[in-house]
Amino acid sequence: MGESARIVGLYRYPVKGLSPEPLAEAKLEAGGTFPHDRAFAIENGKHDFDPANPKHFPKIKFLMLMRNERLAALKTRFDDAATTLHITRNGEEVLAADLMTAEGRKALEDFMRRYMADELRGEPRVVHAPGFSHSDAPAKLVSFINMGSVRALEEKVGAHVHPLRFRGNVYLEGLVPFEDHGWVGKRFRIGGVTFEGVFPTERCAATNVDPETGARDMEIPKTLLRHWNSADLGLYAVVKTPGTIRPGDRLEMED
């Protein structure tokens, strides 16, 4: 690893399946996710998520970009203090809803009922449970993306691969391609926060969708498998010691 391995981007996804929100910093707790990352999800069809007894469901249960390209036109921002989701389309705000109130959740459901009418399998329902993250991983983890791996993939694809196809939390520059896959069980430190690698991130068909346009225009998992015998790109890690990370913070491996 070079001396210059560092954070070049931080993102969270307040509502599972909707757009990423860039962050200037992330305050992390031990064993936690990014604050409000995938804090909400929108059930598409059967209503069987129980907020009193939250459990992990496959992403297919919820509205998501992989199945619902129209979602790519919506840009979201979550105001932590006001617990309010702001949605813009073509630069204009189309919804502001406090998702911690029944009225706010209904407003988002009503919006999706109209906006996603052709793709709903039933009544949309906004779901949330305090402290629960609707992540693709069934544990509270932070996802890292190695920009060196993304560029290696671009060479094989022969076109620009938008890094946000991978919906990561932390984007790292200055690493050898796929170097992070060797960090499972190892500890590393960024900005005073210690992480431990848990497992590489296996990629699914959601990465085939361009996050800006919603076009299904690439075969990312197939390309990874063809050239690297694995569909993995990126790393899930657990937060071991708390602190704040910011773009520009450097990464150091611990012995």
URFEN-V256332 format. One record per backbone hydrogen bond with DSSP energy under -0.5 kcal/mol. NH is the residue of the N-H (numbers start at 1). CO is the residue of the C=O. Records with the same first field share a line. If there is no record, write none. Layout:
NH: CO  CO
This chain:
2: 174
5: 2
6: 173
7: 249
8: 171
9: 171
11: 169
12: 21
16: 14  40
18: 15
21: 12
23: 10
26: 245
28: 26  243
31: 239
32: 29
37: 34
38: 13  36
39: 36
40: 14
41: 127
43: 41  125
44: 61
45: 43  123
46: 44
48: 46
50: 48
51: 49
53: 50
54: 51
61: 58
62: 59
63: 42
67: 64
68: 64
69: 67
71: 68
72: 69
73: 70
74: 71
75: 88
77: 86
79: 77  84
80: 78
83: 79  80
84: 79
85: 97
86: 77
87: 95
88: 75
89: 92
90: 73
92: 89
94: 87
95: 87
97: 85
99: 83  97
100: 83
101: 98
105: 101
106: 102
107: 103
108: 104
109: 105
110: 106
111: 107
112: 108
113: 109
114: 110
115: 111
116: 112
117: 114
119: 116
120: 116  117
125: 43
127: 41
129: 39
132: 129
134: 38
135: 133
141: 139
142: 237
144: 235
145: 170
147: 145  172
149: 146
150: 146
151: 147
152: 148
153: 149
154: 150
155: 151
156: 152
157: 153
158: 154
159: 154
162: 160
165: 162
166: 163
167: 164
169: 143
170: 143
171: 9
172: 145  170
173: 6
179: 176
181: 178
182: 179
183: 180
184: 181
185: 197
186: 183
188: 195
189: 252
190: 193
191: 250
193: 190
194: 241
195: 188
196: 238
197: 183  186
198: 236
199: 236
201: 234
202: 200
203: 231
207: 204
208: 205
209: 206
210: 215
214: 210
217: 208  215
218: 208
223: 219
224: 220
225: 221
226: 222
227: 223
228: 224
229: 225
230: 224
233: 201
235: 144
236: 199
237: 142
238: 196
240: 194  238
241: 194
243: 28
244: 191
245: 26
248: 7
249: 246
251: 5
252: 189
254: 187
